[in-house]
Amino acid sequence: MAATSKIGPGAERRGISIDKLLFLCAFIAFVAVIFVPRFATAAAAVFMLSGLACAALNFRVTLYAVITYRYLLILPAYCIFSTLWSQYPDITFRYSLQLALTLLIALILANLLKSRVLIWCIFYSHVAAFLLCVLIELTSNSGKAWAGFYGSKNGFAALAAVFLLVSLAVQKIPEMRIGRIIALIYMPLSPIFMIKAQSAGAILALAPVVGAVFFFRSIKFMSKKFRIAVVCSLAVASLFVGLILSSDSAAITGGILEYFGKDATLTGRTDLWDFAYHLIAQNPLLGVGYRAFWVVGNPDAEALWAEFLVPSGAGFNFHNTYISNAVDLGYVGVFIQVCILYLALFRGFRLSLQAPSPENIFWFSVVAFTLSRSFSEVTVFGEFTIQSMLPYIAYVKIEQGLRRGRQIHRQRNAASERANSPLVPSSPVGARYP
């Protein structure tokens, strides 16, 4: 249910103006949320107001989104519920409400707007953010890894990576003429910016996803049998490569990290993970509460900040989505997140095989990149971040695509049955022929 023209009585007369207003509010919401790291509270307020304005413009679709995808709201509901056992209940309650609003707006936008409109918003919001980041780095001339307005090289690398993925989609959408030119300029330059960010994790996570995009683009030229053969061959090849990497992973990983100027022994992260395992063991099922660990005044967090020479209260994490979320939300919270993300991944893979359109492939690539980074970074779920919104939007669009495919399949079967039925005349009654 993504049509914006079905507003209510008088839609045909009022639809154009309402659709334009809806589009404008949605675009402002995307721009605002991507600029939250730069403008903080002001950008978050604009995001909430524009997102709620979208909901008010078509309350019927908003209600439909909440009812139909209510199971996706289990995660933010659980985060709010974690206030009951949080070691900092006021912080947990505030941030979990913000997360719930972020994900709710993502669901509403996914149901209000068609895929190509969403991709347009995502693309141009990334263009604006990327240009500002590049401008900041060119004027600062710091000589360090590029971080833009994120203050984090991983944040800038994630922006550049998603910008590449959405550029790959835009380049295949004829209607976006200006966007296609921008995408064609950026795509060959994207590796340079990824290297400037010196984020080994983002580069390693992006490479297989880009390969998957080109694979799905090529399968429409394959027969069904050849597709199955290629998928099976890739599965075997992936297993083979995995065995090679696992047999000498330390040397391979160490070489890559050393190239990017990082600790080749991963000592810092293993120390973090060991401490996290200790915390998880204390609260294995429920965790310490959403966003209730990295809090100024928490003795454990202060000890880690001091050990790694990071100022108290600075941005810091366990560099692993599953470990970090297990500390906050326990195994229950991790299970909910894994179900949402991996279900979206498998369904997106299936949809991209069945209907390899630029939109379907993009939604799959968003989820795949999120999961590919999840083992080395904390990618989801956080309040007022586009990284948390995109997997939810992708989930809805993938589900809608599969549902549409099932409807088409049923219609074709019904038409075939009617055509082959002896009770149905082969030509209309009373037809005249020359």
WOZI-V691600 format. One record per backbone hydrogen bond with DSSP energy under -1.0 kcal/mol. CO is the residue of the C=O (numbers start at 1). NH is the residue of the N-H. E is the energy in kcal/mol with one decimal. If there is no record, write none. Layout:
BEGIN
((CO,NH,E) (CO,NH,E))
END
This chain:
BEGIN
((5,7,-1.7) (8,11,-1.6) (10,14,-2.6) (11,15,-3.2) (14,18,-2.0) (15,19,-3.0) (16,20,-2.1) (17,21,-2.1) (18,22,-2.8) (19,23,-2.7) (20,24,-2.5) (21,25,-2.5) (22,26,-2.3) (23,27,-2.6) (24,28,-2.4) (25,29,-2.1) (26,30,-2.1) (27,31,-2.5) (28,32,-2.9) (29,33,-2.4) (30,34,-1.8) (31,35,-1.2) (35,38,-1.1) (35,39,-2.7) (36,40,-2.5) (39,42,-1.4) (40,44,-2.3) (41,45,-2.5) (42,46,-2.0) (43,47,-2.4) (44,48,-2.4) (45,49,-2.5) (46,50,-2.7) (47,51,-2.5) (48,52,-2.6) (49,53,-1.9) (50,54,-1.8) (51,55,-1.7) (52,56,-2.2) (53,57,-2.0) (54,58,-1.0) (58,62,-1.9) (59,63,-2.8) (60,64,-2.1) (61,65,-2.7) (62,66,-2.1) (63,67,-2.4) (64,68,-3.0) (65,69,-2.1) (69,72,-1.4) (70,73,-1.4) (71,74,-1.0) (73,77,-1.9) (74,78,-2.5) (75,79,-2.2) (76,80,-2.3) (77,81,-2.5) (78,82,-1.6) (80,83,-1.7) (81,84,-1.9) (88,92,-2.4) (89,93,-2.6) (90,94,-2.0) (91,95,-2.5) (92,96,-2.4) (93,97,-1.8) (94,98,-1.7) (95,99,-2.3) (96,100,-2.5) (97,101,-2.2) (98,102,-2.2) (99,103,-2.6) (100,104,-2.1) (101,105,-2.3) (102,106,-1.7) (103,107,-2.2) (104,108,-2.3) (105,109,-2.8) (106,110,-2.1) (107,111,-1.4) (108,112,-2.0) (109,113,-2.1) (114,118,-2.3) (115,119,-2.7) (116,120,-1.9) (117,121,-2.2) (118,122,-2.8) (119,123,-2.8) (120,124,-2.4) (121,125,-1.9) (122,126,-1.7) (123,127,-2.2) (124,128,-2.1) (125,129,-2.1) (126,130,-2.8) (127,131,-2.4) (128,132,-1.9) (129,133,-2.2) (130,134,-2.6) (131,135,-2.4) (132,136,-2.4) (133,137,-2.2) (134,138,-2.6) (135,139,-2.0) (136,140,-1.9) (137,141,-2.0) (147,150,-1.5) (152,156,-1.9) (153,157,-2.5) (154,158,-2.2) (155,159,-1.9) (156,160,-2.6) (157,161,-2.3) (158,162,-2.5) (159,163,-2.3) (160,164,-1.6) (161,165,-2.2) (162,166,-2.8) (163,167,-1.7) (164,168,-2.2) (165,169,-1.3) (166,170,-2.7) (167,171,-2.4) (169,172,-1.5) (170,173,-2.1) (173,176,-1.3) (175,177,-1.6) (176,180,-2.4) (177,181,-1.5) (178,182,-2.3) (179,183,-2.8) (180,184,-2.4) (181,185,-1.7) (182,186,-2.5) (183,187,-2.8) (186,190,-1.6) (189,192,-1.1) (189,193,-1.2) (190,194,-2.2) (191,195,-2.2) (192,196,-2.2) (193,197,-1.6) (194,199,-1.0) (196,146,-2.2) (199,203,-1.8) (200,204,-2.6) (201,205,-2.0) (202,206,-2.1) (203,207,-1.9) (206,210,-2.5) (207,211,-2.0) (208,212,-1.9) (209,213,-2.0) (210,214,-2.0) (211,215,-1.8) (212,216,-2.5) (213,217,-1.9) (214,218,-1.3) (215,219,-1.2) (218,221,-1.7) (219,222,-1.9) (223,227,-2.4) (224,228,-2.0) (225,229,-2.1) (226,230,-2.6) (227,231,-2.8) (228,232,-2.4) (229,233,-2.3) (230,234,-2.7) (231,235,-2.2) (232,236,-2.2) (233,237,-2.7) (234,238,-2.9) (235,239,-2.0) (236,240,-2.4) (237,241,-2.8) (238,242,-2.5) (239,243,-2.1) (240,244,-2.0) (241,245,-2.9) (242,246,-2.5) (243,247,-1.7) (244,248,-1.3) (248,252,-1.9) (249,253,-3.0) (250,254,-2.3) (251,255,-2.2) (252,256,-2.1) (253,257,-2.7) (254,258,-2.4) (255,259,-1.8) (256,260,-1.4) (257,262,-3.2) (258,261,-1.5) (263,266,-1.5) (266,270,-2.5) (267,271,-2.2) (268,272,-1.9) (269,273,-2.9) (270,274,-2.3) (271,275,-2.0) (272,276,-2.4) (273,277,-2.6) (274,278,-1.5) (275,279,-1.8) (276,280,-2.8) (277,281,-2.1) (279,283,-1.2) (283,287,-1.4) (284,331,-2.8) (285,332,-2.0) (288,87,-1.7) (289,292,-1.9) (293,295,-2.6) (295,298,-2.4) (298,302,-2.8) (299,303,-2.1) (300,304,-1.7) (301,305,-2.5) (302,306,-2.3) (303,307,-2.4) (304,308,-2.2) (305,310,-3.1) (306,309,-1.2) (311,314,-2.2) (320,324,-2.7) (321,325,-2.5) (322,326,-1.8) (323,327,-1.8) (324,328,-1.7) (325,329,-3.6) (326,330,-1.4) (327,288,-2.2) (328,289,-2.8) (329,333,-1.6) (330,334,-2.0) (331,335,-2.4) (332,336,-1.9) (333,337,-2.1) (334,338,-2.8) (335,339,-2.3) (336,340,-1.9) (337,341,-2.6) (338,342,-2.5) (339,343,-1.5) (340,344,-1.7) (341,345,-2.0) (342,346,-2.5) (343,347,-2.3) (344,348,-2.4) (345,349,-2.2) (346,350,-2.1) (347,351,-2.7) (348,352,-2.4) (349,353,-1.6) (350,354,-2.1) (351,355,-3.4) (355,357,-2.6) (357,361,-2.5) (358,362,-1.9) (359,363,-2.3) (360,364,-2.0) (361,365,-2.5) (362,366,-2.3) (363,367,-1.6) (364,368,-2.8) (365,369,-2.6) (366,370,-2.0) (367,371,-2.4) (368,372,-2.5) (369,373,-2.0) (373,376,-1.8) (373,377,-2.1) (374,321,-2.8) (377,321,-1.0) (385,389,-1.2) (386,390,-2.5) (389,393,-2.5) (390,394,-3.0) (391,395,-2.3) (392,396,-2.0) (393,397,-2.4) (394,398,-2.7) (395,399,-2.4) (396,400,-2.6) (397,401,-2.1) (398,402,-2.3) (399,403,-2.3) (400,404,-2.4) (401,405,-2.0) (402,406,-2.2) (403,407,-2.1) (404,408,-2.2) (405,409,-2.2) (406,410,-2.4) (407,411,-2.4) (408,412,-2.3) (409,413,-2.2) (410,414,-2.6) (411,415,-2.5) (412,416,-2.5) (413,417,-2.5) (414,418,-2.2) (415,419,-2.1) (416,420,-1.8) (421,424,-1.1) (428,431,-1.7))
END
